[in-house]
Amino acid sequence: MNPTLSFDDFSKVDLRVGTIIEVNDFPEARRPAYQLTIDFGSLGVKKSSAQITDLYTKEDLLNRQIVAVVNFEKKQIANFMSECLVLGAVNNKKVILLHPENKVKNGSVVS
């Protein structure tokens, strides 16, 4: 388990719901991944790299709502700039995406 965080620490993490609007292969990544373009409503569109090719096809991901951290610093991954972190649960080294049970407005806060 990781060190204990204060509530103030956790409140700095901006978790939002977005809809995947574009999915591309990412052959330059070290591990199999997709390049995702995600619409976060009033926050705009952000890009992310996600190692989720084991369980999801590009068609599965298009128009799917996901949960992501949107206030991390940008991170260079190969020739791609990732602007948010898509969240998932790891099960046997495979990532299962976190998502709202019902459709919500893009940009909705997760609390």
C-alpha positions in Angstrom: 0.0 0.0 0.0 1.2 3.5 -0.7 1.7 6.2 1.9 -1.4 7.8 3.5 -2.6 11.0 1.8 -4.3 13.9 3.6 -7.7 15.0 2.2 -6.0 18.2 1.0 -3.6 16.1 -1.0 -6.4 14.1 -2.6 -8.4 17.2 -3.3 -5.7 18.4 -5.7 -6.4 15.4 -8.0 -8.9 16.6 -10.7 -10.8 13.5 -11.8 -13.2 14.1 -14.7 -15.4 12.1 -17.1 -14.7 12.4 -20.8 -15.7 10.7 -24.0 -13.2 9.1 -26.3 -13.6 10.7 -29.8 -10.6 9.3 -31.6 -8.4 6.2 -31.2 -5.2 5.5 -33.1 -2.6 2.8 -33.0 0.7 3.8 -31.2 3.4 1.7 -32.8 6.2 3.9 -31.3 5.2 3.0 -27.7 7.4 0.5 -25.9 4.4 -1.6 -24.9 1.3 -1.9 -27.0 -0.9 1.2 -26.6 -3.4 3.4 -28.2 -3.4 7.2 -28.6 -6.7 8.5 -27.4 -8.3 11.9 -28.0 -10.9 12.6 -25.3 -13.6 15.3 -25.1 -13.9 16.8 -21.6 -16.6 19.2 -22.4 -15.9 22.7 -21.1 -12.3 21.6 -20.2 -11.6 20.9 -23.9 -10.1 18.0 -25.7 -7.0 16.2 -24.3 -4.8 13.4 -25.6 -3.6 10.3 -23.7 -1.6 7.2 -24.3 -3.2 4.1 -22.8 -1.9 0.5 -22.6 -5.3 -1.1 -23.0 -4.9 -3.1 -26.3 -5.3 -6.5 -24.5 -9.0 -6.0 -23.7 -10.2 -3.2 -26.0 -10.3 -2.7 -29.8 -10.3 0.8 -31.3 -14.0 0.2 -32.1 -14.8 -0.7 -28.5 -13.2 2.6 -27.3 -14.7 5.1 -29.7 -17.5 7.1 -28.0 -16.9 5.3 -24.6 -16.9 7.5 -21.5 -13.9 7.1 -19.2 -12.5 8.6 -16.0 -9.2 10.5 -16.1 -6.9 12.7 -14.1 -6.8 15.9 -16.1 -4.4 18.0 -14.0 -1.2 16.1 -14.3 1.8 17.7 -16.1 2.1 16.7 -19.8 4.3 13.7 -20.3 6.3 12.9 -23.5 5.8 9.2 -24.5 7.9 8.4 -27.6 6.8 11.0 -30.1 3.4 11.7 -28.4 2.5 14.2 -25.7 0.1 12.7 -23.1 -2.1 15.4 -21.4 -4.2 13.3 -19.0 -4.2 9.9 -17.3 -7.0 7.5 -18.1 -7.8 5.4 -15.1 -8.4 1.7 -14.9 -8.1 -1.3 -12.6 -5.3 -3.8 -13.2 -6.3 -7.4 -13.2 -3.7 -10.0 -14.2 -1.6 -7.3 -15.9 -4.6 -6.2 -18.0 -6.2 -2.8 -17.5 -10.0 -2.6 -17.2 -11.2 1.0 -17.7 -13.1 2.9 -15.1 -16.3 4.5 -16.4 -19.6 5.9 -15.2 -22.5 3.5 -15.0 -24.7 5.9 -16.8 -23.9 8.6 -19.4 -23.0 11.9 -17.8 -21.9 15.3 -19.2 -18.4 15.4 -20.4 -16.2 17.2 -17.9 -18.3 16.0 -14.9 -16.3 15.9 -11.7 -15.6 12.6 -10.1 -15.7 12.8 -6.3 
